[in-house]
Amino acid sequence: MRRRGGMTLVELLVYTSLVGLPLACIYAVFAASMRYFRVAQAATELQADAQKTVVHLVSDLADSRISTVKVGTNPTGVIVLSPRDQFGSYVYYDFDGDLYWQKWVCYYLETSNSTLVRKELYLPNTVNPPGTPATSLPSNSTLTTSYFQSLSGAHTRTVATDCTAFTITATTSVSISATFERTVFSNAAGTSDNRVTVLEQVKPRN
């Protein structure tokens, strides 16, 4: 009896296995490549965000004077005087280039949500250097990072998220250490975290 054309069930199973195996391998390679791409992209974005955050902080510190820099520990942060007005421009006292102090600027780490917060408190009377203005409110003894943290009327801006550590030391210059961490993906294999630590040293110039 002549056999009819077509495939038997066994042949179909063998064919399906032969085709499916390389497809499964290709998919596994593609999935791994996509995970690697996401990790690399997130690392690049985190590095860029960290550098951008520190640039803002360095700019405020450089505008200040070392004798006016106040380092806080609860929460961790730093307070500096700034000669910039609400538009970000310098306010000059005279033709010699002396500057008016315009406001206090505070950066502090909000540990509850890993955010780095920036707050401004304008002086009741602008004061030209040198020295810390005696007219500033509150008094210097109570002007702390915890005071700024509780301050609701100040201009507030979140300058960074995913900030897990923030350290400031001030002597003749100011040293900054900021660590940022971000989870890239979460799956059955677990989570992948990126971590970036930025170190900067600034010498206030005013």
C-alpha positions as CSV (number, residue, x, y, z in Angstrom):
1,M,0.0,0.0,0.0
2,R,1.4,3.4,-1.0
3,R,2.2,5.8,1.9
4,R,0.3,9.2,1.8
5,G,2.4,12.4,1.9
6,G,2.7,14.3,5.2
7,M,4.4,14.1,8.5
8,T,3.8,11.6,11.3
9,L,3.3,12.9,14.9
10,V,6.8,11.8,15.8
11,E,8.3,13.6,12.9
12,L,6.4,16.8,13.8
13,L,7.6,16.6,17.4
14,V,11.2,16.2,16.3
15,Y,10.8,19.1,13.8
16,T,9.3,21.4,16.5
17,S,12.1,20.6,18.9
18,L,14.8,21.3,16.3
19,V,13.2,24.7,15.5
20,G,12.3,25.6,19.0
21,L,15.7,25.0,20.6
22,P,17.6,27.7,18.6
23,L,14.6,30.1,19.0
24,A,14.8,29.6,22.7
25,C,18.6,30.3,22.7
26,I,18.1,33.4,20.6
27,Y,15.4,34.7,23.0
28,A,17.6,34.1,26.0
29,V,20.5,36.0,24.4
30,F,18.1,38.8,23.5
31,A,16.6,39.0,27.0
32,A,20.1,39.1,28.6
33,S,21.2,41.8,26.1
34,M,18.1,43.9,27.0
35,R,18.8,43.5,30.8
36,Y,22.4,44.6,30.2
37,F,21.3,47.5,28.2
38,R,18.9,48.7,30.9
39,V,21.6,48.3,33.6
40,A,24.1,50.3,31.5
41,Q,21.6,53.0,30.6
42,A,20.5,53.4,34.2
43,A,24.1,53.6,35.3
44,T,24.8,56.4,32.8
45,E,21.6,58.3,33.8
46,L,22.5,57.9,37.5
47,Q,26.0,59.2,36.9
48,A,24.7,62.2,35.0
49,D,22.0,63.0,37.6
50,A,24.6,62.7,40.4
51,Q,27.1,65.0,38.6
52,K,24.3,67.6,37.8
53,T,23.2,67.6,41.5
54,V,26.8,68.2,42.8
55,V,27.3,71.0,40.2
56,H,24.4,73.0,41.8
57,L,25.8,72.4,45.3
58,V,29.4,73.3,44.2
59,S,28.1,76.5,42.6
60,D,26.3,77.6,45.8
61,L,29.4,76.8,47.9
62,A,31.8,78.6,45.6
63,D,29.6,81.8,45.8
64,S,29.8,81.8,49.6
65,R,32.6,82.4,52.2
66,I,34.2,79.7,54.3
67,S,33.5,81.6,57.5
68,T,29.7,81.4,56.7
69,V,29.6,77.7,55.9
70,K,27.6,75.8,58.6
71,V,27.7,72.0,58.5
72,G,24.7,70.1,60.1
73,T,24.4,66.6,61.3
74,N,20.7,66.2,62.1
75,P,19.8,66.0,59.3
76,T,23.1,65.9,57.4
77,G,23.5,69.0,55.4
78,V,25.2,72.3,54.9
79,I,24.1,76.0,55.1
80,V,25.8,78.8,53.1
81,L,25.3,82.4,52.3
82,S,24.5,83.4,48.7
83,P,24.9,86.7,46.9
84,R,22.4,85.7,44.2
85,D,18.9,87.2,44.0
86,Q,15.7,85.4,43.2
87,F,16.6,85.5,39.5
88,G,20.0,83.9,40.1
89,S,22.0,87.1,39.4
90,Y,24.8,88.6,41.6
91,V,23.9,91.7,43.5
92,Y,26.9,94.0,43.6
93,Y,27.5,96.5,46.4
94,D,29.8,98.9,44.6
95,F,32.1,99.3,41.6
96,D,34.8,97.3,43.3
97,G,32.9,94.2,42.9
98,D,31.8,93.7,46.5
99,L,28.6,91.6,46.8
100,Y,25.5,91.8,48.9
101,W,24.5,88.7,50.7
102,Q,21.0,87.9,49.7
103,K,19.9,84.7,51.4
104,W,20.8,81.6,53.3
105,V,20.8,78.4,51.2
106,C,20.6,75.0,52.9
107,Y,21.1,71.5,51.4
108,Y,20.1,68.5,53.6
109,L,19.5,64.8,53.2
110,E,15.9,63.7,53.8
111,T,16.6,60.1,54.9
112,S,13.0,59.0,54.9
113,N,12.8,59.1,51.1
114,S,16.5,59.5,50.1
115,T,16.1,62.9,48.6
116,L,18.5,65.8,48.7
117,V,16.5,69.0,49.5
118,R,17.5,72.6,48.8
119,K,15.8,75.5,50.8
120,E,16.3,79.2,50.6
121,L,15.7,81.8,53.4
122,Y,16.1,85.4,52.3
123,L,17.7,87.9,54.6
124,P,15.4,90.7,55.9
125,N,18.2,93.2,55.0
126,T,20.8,92.5,52.3
127,V,24.3,92.8,53.7
128,N,27.6,93.3,52.0
129,P,30.7,91.3,53.0
130,P,32.7,90.8,55.1
131,G,31.3,88.6,57.8
132,T,28.0,86.9,58.6
133,P,25.1,89.4,58.7
134,A,23.9,90.1,62.2
135,T,20.5,91.0,60.8
136,S,19.7,87.5,59.6
137,L,16.8,85.7,61.2
138,P,16.9,83.4,63.1
139,S,20.1,84.0,65.1
140,N,23.2,82.1,64.0
141,S,23.0,79.8,67.0
142,T,19.6,78.4,65.9
143,L,20.3,78.5,62.2
144,T,20.7,74.7,61.7
145,T,19.7,72.1,59.1
146,S,17.0,70.9,61.5
147,Y,15.6,74.4,61.5
148,F,15.5,74.4,57.7
149,Q,14.0,71.0,57.6
150,S,11.0,72.2,59.7
151,L,10.7,75.5,57.8
152,S,7.5,75.5,55.7
153,G,7.7,79.0,54.3
154,A,11.0,78.8,52.5
155,H,11.5,78.2,48.8
156,T,12.0,74.4,48.6
157,R,13.3,72.3,45.8
158,T,14.2,68.6,45.6
159,V,17.6,68.6,43.8
160,A,18.1,64.8,43.8
161,T,16.4,61.5,44.5
162,D,18.0,58.2,45.3
163,C,20.6,59.9,47.5
164,T,21.5,57.4,50.2
165,A,24.5,59.1,51.8
166,F,25.6,62.7,52.1
167,T,28.7,63.9,53.9
168,I,30.1,67.5,54.3
169,T,33.2,68.6,56.0
170,A,34.5,72.2,56.1
171,T,37.9,73.5,57.1
172,T,39.7,75.9,54.8
173,S,37.7,74.4,52.0
174,V,34.6,72.2,51.8
175,S,34.7,68.5,51.0
176,I,31.5,66.8,49.6
177,S,30.7,63.1,49.4
178,A,27.4,62.1,47.9
179,T,26.2,58.5,47.2
180,F,23.3,57.7,44.9
181,E,21.7,54.3,44.4
182,R,19.0,53.2,42.0
183,T,17.3,49.8,41.4
184,V,17.3,49.0,37.7
185,F,15.0,46.0,37.5
186,S,13.5,43.3,39.6
187,N,12.6,39.8,38.5
188,A,12.9,36.2,39.6
189,A,16.6,36.4,39.5
190,G,16.6,39.3,42.0
191,T,17.3,43.0,41.8
192,S,20.2,44.9,40.2
193,D,21.4,48.1,41.9
194,N,23.6,50.9,40.5
195,R,25.7,53.0,42.9
196,V,27.6,56.2,42.2
197,T,29.6,58.2,44.7
198,V,30.7,61.7,43.8
199,L,33.5,63.4,45.6
200,E,34.2,67.1,45.3
201,Q,36.3,69.8,47.1
202,V,35.3,73.4,46.9
203,K,37.0,76.6,48.1
204,P,34.5,79.4,48.6
205,R,35.8,82.5,46.8
206,N,33.9,85.4,48.4
